[in-house]
Amino acid sequence: MIDEVFSLLRLNQRDCAANIGLAFGLVATVAFAGESAVSLIAAGMPADCAEYASNVTASEGSFSSVSPAVHGTRCYGAFQFCDSGTLQAYWPGSKEAFLASPNAQVVAWQAYEHNAWRQANRLGMTSLIGQQVCYNGTCAIISQSSILKACQFGCGEGGKLYNLMRAGLDCNAHGTRDGAGTSVCAYLISGAGYNVACITNSSDGVDCLPAAPRGG
């Protein structure tokens, strides 16, 4: 079984090399804080989504991560569920128990992703798929995985991705950054081109398109 997992990961890495390089460039300062695809699979992550999930954790944290407080809020674990609401919505126990259970974090994240995908569809944010977004000199074609990674900011009406959609993909628009100043556009770009069929049950046809510098 483990040989099959490594074969799948090698295949995905070969096919998506351009996107992996882009993601590393955008999150180089925190890339080593995340979890590997192998460690996520060991915690219960479906193998076909493990590479994407690893990309998300590279921008968020490790299983044991606790964020600094921002406006009184802290976030926990590899996917940064926050005590402002998302942690309580997806985990019934204590923060300590959540941090101690990689499987609980994986299960909570899968549930969050399915709900986010339903919200993104309902509010029209999936209409952005196939469009180009550029930020800090780097451009990418928005894919299903872009939308889902941007939903780390929330996918509700009035959220960061919703505001970006309403602003015509203007990455400088009001309401498109989180409390730490991170732009949702960075997540759209760094999350582009990954297999997320375990969440969406479909392919958008733009998986693994190479990202390019602006004007490239």
FIDREN-29204 format. One line per 10 residues: number of its first residue (from 0); their letters; for each residue x negated, y, z of N, C-alpha, C. Coordinates in steps of 0.1 Angstrom, whole numbers. Atoms other than C-alpha are relative to their C-alpha. Layout:
BEGIN
NUM) a) X/Y/Z/X/Y/Z/X/Y/Z | ...
This chain:
BEGIN
0) midevfsllr) -8/-12/0/0/0/0/-9/13/0 | 8/-12/-1/-27/25/9/-8/2/-13 | 7/-2/13/-45/18/-25/10/7/-9 | -10/-6/8/-12/27/-42/2/15/3 | -1/-14/-4/-9/59/-23/-12/8/-5 | 12/-8/5/-45/70/-32/1/1/-15 | -1/0/14/-38/61/-68/10/11/-4 | -10/-10/3/-7/83/-68/-6/14/2 | 5/-13/-3/-25/112/-52/-11/4/-10 | 10/-3/10/-54/109/-76/6/5/-13
10) lnqrdcaani) -7/-3/12/-30/110/-105/6/14/1 | -6/-14/-2/-12/141/-91/-11/10/0 | 11/-9/0/-45/158/-85/-6/3/-13 | 5/-2/13/-56/152/-120/9/9/-8 | -10/-7/8/-24/165/-136/2/14/5 | -4/-13/-6/-20/195/-113/-13/8/4 | 13/-6/-4/-57/206/-110/1/15/0 | 0/-14/1/-50/241/-122/8/6/12 | -8/-6/-11/-23/247/-95/-7/-2/13 | 7/2/-12/-44/232/-68/-11/11/2
20) glafglvatv) 11/-10/0/-73/256/-77/6/14/4 | -7/-13/-3/-48/286/-76/3/0/14 | -5/0/-14/-34/276/-43/-12/2/10 | 12/-2/-8/-69/273/-28/-5/14/0 | 5/-13/1/-78/307/-41/8/10/8 | -9/-9/-7/-48/323/-25/0/-1/15 | -1/3/-15/-50/307/9/-14/-5/5 | 13/5/-4/-88/302/12/-3/2/15 | 3/-2/-14/-88/317/47/6/-9/9 | -7/9/-9/-64/292/61/1/-14/-6
30) afagesavsl) -2/13/7/-67/262/37/-3/-12/8 | 4/11/-8/-84/240/62/8/-2/12 | -8/1/-11/-58/246/88/12/-10/-3 | -11/8/4/-33/224/69/-2/-15/3 | 0/15/-1/-26/186/68/-2/-5/-14 | 2/7/13/-38/163/40/12/-8/-4 | -11/8/5/-14/144/18/1/-14/7 | 1/13/-6/-26/112/34/5/0/15 | -5/-1/-14/-19/124/70/15/2/0 | -14/-3/1/15/136/59/8/-13/-3
40) iaagmpadca) -6/13/3/23/102/44/1/-9/12 | 1/8/-12/12/85/76/11/4/10 | -10/-5/-9/37/107/94/14/-2/-5 | -14/3/5/66/96/72/4/8/-13 | -3/-8/12/64/120/42/1/-9/-12 | -1/8/12/76/105/9/-13/3/-9 | 13/-1/7/44/99/-12/2/10/-12 | -1/-9/12/58/118/-43/1/15/4 | 0/-14/-4/62/150/-22/-12/4/9 | 10/-2/-10/31/146/-1/-10/11/-4
50) eyasnvtase) 10/-10/5/8/168/-23/6/14/2 | -6/-13/-2/33/196/-23/1/4/15 | -1/-3/-14/39/193/14/-14/4/6 | 13/-4/-5/1/195/20/-3/14/-4 | 2/-14/5/0/227/-1/8/10/10 | -7/-9/-9/27/242/22/-7/1/13 | 7/0/-12/8/232/53/-13/9/0 | 12/-8/2/-23/249/39/3/15/2 | -4/-14/-2/-4/282/41/7/2/13 | -8/-1/-12/13/274/74/-9/-5/12
60) gsfssvspav) 7/4/-12/-7/252/99/-2/-15/0 | 2/15/-2/-15/217/112/10/-4/10 | -10/5/-9/6/194/133/-1/6/14 | 2/-5/-14/-8/210/165/0/15/0 | 1/-15/1/-6/247/153/11/7/8 | -9/-9/-6/10/274/174/-4/14/-5 | 4/-13/6/11/308/157/-1/11/11 | -1/-11/-9/3/341/173/14/6/1 | -14/-6/-2/34/360/186/1/12/-10 | -3/-11/9/48/383/159/14/5/4
70) hgtrcygafq) -13/-6/-5/76/406/174/6/-10/10 | -5/9/-10/79/381/202/3/-14/-4 | -3/13/5/83/351/180/-13/-8/-2 | 11/9/4/60/321/178/6/-12/-8 | -4/10/8/61/293/153/-9/-12/2 | 6/12/-4/51/256/157/-2/-10/-11 | 2/12/9/36/227/138/-5/3/-14 | 6/0/13/24/220/103/8/9/-9 | -8/-8/8/54/238/88/6/13/6 | -3/-13/-8/58/266/114/15/2/2
80) fcdsgtlqay) -14/-3/-4/93/262/127/-1/9/12 | 2/-11/-9/99/293/148/11/0/11 | -9/0/-11/115/298/182/10/12/-1 | -10/-10/2/136/326/167/13/-7/-6 | -12/7/5/160/299/154/-2/-13/-8 | 2/12/9/146/274/129/-4/-12/9 | 4/11/-8/130/253/156/12/-7/7 | -12/5/-7/162/250/176/10/-7/-9 | -9/5/10/182/243/144/-4/-14/-4 | 4/13/6/161/213/134/-7/-9/10
90) wpgskeafla) 6/9/-10/147/199/167/7/2/13 | -7/-1/-12/167/192/198/-8/0/13 | 8/2/-12/138/187/222/-9/12/3 | 9/-11/-4/110/208/236/-10/3/-10 | 11/-4/9/83/227/218/-12/-10/1 | 11/9/-3/57/204/234/2/-13/-7 | -3/12/6/74/173/222/0/1/-16 | 0/-2/14/78/187/187/-15/0/-5 | 14/-1/4/40/195/185/-6/-14/1 | 6/13/-3/32/160/198/5/-11/-10
100) spnaqvvawq) -6/9/9/53/143/170/-1/4/-14 | 0/-3/14/41/146/134/12/-5/-8 | -12/5/7/70/124/123/12/9/2 | -11/-9/-3/95/148/140/-2/12/-9 | 2/-12/8/79/177/121/3/-3/-15 | -3/4/13/81/158/88/15/-1/-3 | -15/1/2/118/149/93/7/13/1 | -7/-13/0/127/184/103/-3/8/-12 | 3/-8/12/109/199/73/8/-5/-12 | -8/5/11/127/175/49/14/5/1
110) ayehnawrqa) -13/-5/-1/160/185/63/1/15/-3 | 1/-14/3/150/222/61/0/2/-15 | 2/-2/14/139/218/25/13/-3/-8 | -13/3/7/172/201/14/10/11/2 | -9/-11/-3/192/229/31/-4/13/-8 | 5/-12/7/170/256/15/3/-1/-15 | -3/2/14/174/241/-19/15/2/-4 | -14/-3/2/212/241/-16/3/15/1 | -2/-15/-1/211/278/-5/-5/7/-12 | 6/-6/11/188/287/-33/9/-1/-13
120) nrlgmtslig) -9/2/11/212/272/-58/12/8/1 | -13/-7/-3/243/287/-42/-2/15/-3 | 2/-14/1/228/322/-42/-7/4/-13 | 6/-3/13/213/320/-77/-15/2/-1 | 14/-2/0/177/320/-68/-7/-10/-9 | 6/9/9/170/290/-89/0/5/-14 | 0/-6/13/177/312/-119/-14/6/-3 | 14/-6/2/141/325/-114/-9/-11/-6 | 8/10/6/127/291/-126/-3/2/-14 | 4/-3/14/108/295/-158/-5/14/-3
130) qqvcyngtca) 5/-14/1/101/332/-153/-14/1/5 | 13/-2/-4/66/345/-148/0/11/12 | 2/-9/-11/56/362/-115/-15/3/1 | 14/-4/-1/23/382/-110/-2/7/13 | 2/-6/-13/8/392/-77/-15/0/2 | 14/-2/-3/-27/405/-68/-9/-6/-12 | 8/4/11/-40/398/-103/2/-14/-5 | -2/14/4/-27/362/-106/14/-2/-4 | -13/2/4/3/350/-125/3/-15/0 | -4/14/1/23/317/-125/14/0/-5
140) iisqssilka) -14/2/4/55/303/-140/7/-6/12 | -7/5/-11/80/298/-113/7/-13/-2 | -5/13/1/90/262/-107/9/-3/12 | -8/4/-11/112/243/-84/-8/1/13 | 9/0/-12/83/239/-59/-3/15/4 | 2/-14/-4/77/277/-61/12/5/8 | -12/-4/-7/113/283/-50/0/-5/14 | 0/7/-13/110/258/-22/-11/6/10 | 11/-5/-9/77/272/-9/4/14/4 | -4/-13/-4/91/307/-10/11/0/11
150) cqfgcgeggk) -10/2/-10/120/294/11/-6/-3/14 | 6/0/-14/95/290/40/3/13/7 | -5/-13/-5/106/327/44/15/0/3 | -15/0/-1/142/316/45/6/2/-14 | -7/-1/13/166/313/15/14/6/1 | -13/-6/-1/196/332/28/1/13/-7 | -2/-13/6/212/363/15/-6/10/8 | 7/-10/-7/191/393/24/-14/-4/4 | 13/5/-3/160/371/28/-10/5/-10 | 11/-6/8/126/378/12/1/-4/-14
160) lynlmragld) -1/4/14/132/357/-19/12/6/-6 | -12/-7/5/167/370/-23/-2/14/-4 | 4/-14/3/154/405/-21/-8/2/-12 | 9/-1/12/127/398/-47/8/-3/-12 | -8/3/12/153/383/-71/8/13/-3 | -8/-12/3/175/414/-67/-8/12/-5 | 9/-11/4/144/436/-73/-6/-3/-14 | 5/3/13/137/419/-106/-15/-5/0 | 14/6/-2/105/401/-93/-10/11/2 | 10/-11/-3/89/434/-82/-6/-4/14
170) cnahgtrdga) 7/5/-12/64/421/-56/-3/11/10 | 2/-12/-9/61/456/-41/14/5/6 | -14/-5/-4/99/459/-34/1/-2/15 | -3/0/-15/112/466/1/6/-14/3 | -7/12/-5/121/435/21/-5/-13/-6 | 6/12/6/98/410/3/-12/-5/7 | 11/5/-8/72/406/30/5/-4/14 | -3/4/-14/73/389/64/-5/10/10 | 5/-9/-10/65/405/97/-15/1/1 | 15/-1/0/28/397/93/-5/6/-13
180) gtsvcaylis) 4/-7/12/28/415/59/-3/-10/-12 | 2/9/11/26/383/37/12/1/-10 | -10/-2/10/44/387/4/6/-14/-4 | -6/12/5/69/361/-7/-6/-4/-14 | 6/3/14/52/364/-42/-12/-9/2 | 11/8/-2/21/348/-28/4/-15/1 | -5/14/-1/41/317/-19/6/-5/-13 | -5/4/13/59/316/-52/-11/-5/-9 | 11/3/9/26/315/-70/-8/-12/5 | 9/11/-5/6/292/-47/8/-13/0
190) gagynvacit) -8/12/0/36/267/-47/4/-5/-13 | -5/4/13/40/265/-84/-6/-13/-5 | 4/11/8/39/233/-104/-2/-13/7 | 1/13/-7/43/205/-78/12/-8/-1 | -11/9/0/65/175/-78/8/1/13 | -8/-1/-11/94/181/-55/14/-8/-2 | -12/7/3/119/156/-69/6/-7/12 | -5/6/-12/122/140/-35/10/9/7 | -9/-10/-6/141/172/-25/11/4/-10 | -9/-5/9/157/183/-57/7/-10/-9
200) nssdgvdclp) -5/12/7/164/149/-73/0/3/-15 | 0/-3/14/154/164/-107/-14/6/-3 | 12/-7/4/125/178/-127/3/12/-8 | -4/-13/7/125/214/-140/-8/2/-13 | 7/-1/13/101/207/-169/-12/9/0 | 11/-9/0/75/232/-158/-11/-5/11 | 10/5/-9/56/210/-133/-14/0/-6 | 14/1/4/18/214/-136/-4/10/-11 | 5/-10/9/18/244/-160/-11/8/6 | 11/-8/-6/-15/262/-155/3/14/4
210) aaprgg) -1/-14/-4/-16/294/-136/-11/8/-7 | 10/-8/7/-35/323/-152/-2/13/6 | 2/-14/-5/-51/356/-142/9/9/-8 | -9/-10/7/-29/386/-151/-7/4/-13 | 5/-3/13/-34/392/-188/-7/-12/-7 | 7/12/5/-49/357/-193/9/-9/-8
